[in-house]
């Protein structure tokens, strides 16, 4: 089995979540986490990174998921301060 990059895994989780939302409008992040046997916080962070990557594609250049989530946290703080 080939190990996925954090970018591939994040995209896959985001696509899965969006698909489920289209099928069931009351689908939640917790439902996605439960279905995939992942923690809520991890799935929520992956969805945030995926959302931010559409506006800030450079996020996908980070080597690690932790660097990407740090960027998201910093950017969200910056946007709240405006």
C-alpha positions in Angstrom: 0.0 0.0 0.0 1.3 3.5 -1.0 1.2 6.1 1.8 -0.9 9.1 0.8 0.5 12.6 1.2 -1.3 14.9 3.6 -2.5 16.9 0.6 -4.1 13.8 -1.0 -5.6 12.6 2.3 -7.1 16.1 2.9 -8.6 16.3 -0.5 -10.1 12.8 -0.2 -11.7 13.6 3.1 -13.0 16.8 1.8 -14.5 15.2 -1.3 -16.0 12.4 0.9 -17.6 15.0 3.2 -19.0 17.0 0.3 -20.5 13.9 -1.3 -22.2 13.0 1.9 -23.6 16.5 2.4 -25.1 16.3 -1.1 -26.7 13.0 -0.2 -27.9 14.0 3.3 -28.2 17.7 4.1 -28.0 17.1 7.8 -24.6 15.3 7.5 -22.1 16.7 9.9 -18.3 16.7 10.5 -19.0 14.3 13.3 -20.7 12.0 10.9 -17.7 12.1 8.6 -15.3 11.4 11.6 -17.4 8.5 12.8 -17.7 7.0 9.3 -13.9 7.2 8.8 -13.0 6.2 12.4 -11.1 9.4 12.8 -11.3 12.1 15.5 -13.6 15.0 15.1 -10.7 17.5 15.5 -8.6 16.0 12.8 -11.4 15.9 10.3 -12.4 19.5 11.1 -8.9 20.6 10.6 -8.6 18.7 7.3 -11.8 20.4 6.1 -10.6 23.8 7.1 -7.3 23.3 5.3 -9.2 22.1 2.2 -11.4 25.1 2.3 -8.5 27.5 2.8 -6.5 25.9 0.0 -9.1 27.1 -2.6 -8.4 30.7 -1.6 -4.7 30.3 -0.6 -3.4 27.5 -2.9 0.2 28.0 -1.5 -1.0 26.1 1.6 -0.6 22.9 -0.5 3.2 23.6 -0.7 3.7 23.1 3.0 5.7 19.9 3.7 3.5 18.8 6.7 -0.1 19.0 7.7 1.0 20.7 10.9 2.5 23.6 8.9 -0.7 23.9 6.9 -2.9 24.0 10.0 -0.6 26.6 11.5 -1.1 28.7 8.4 -4.8 28.3 8.7 -4.8 29.4 12.4 -2.7 32.4 11.7 -4.7 33.4 8.7 -8.0 33.1 10.6 -6.6 35.2 13.4 -5.4 37.8 10.9 -8.9 37.9 9.2 -10.6 38.3 12.6 -8.5 41.3 13.4 -9.6 43.2 10.4 
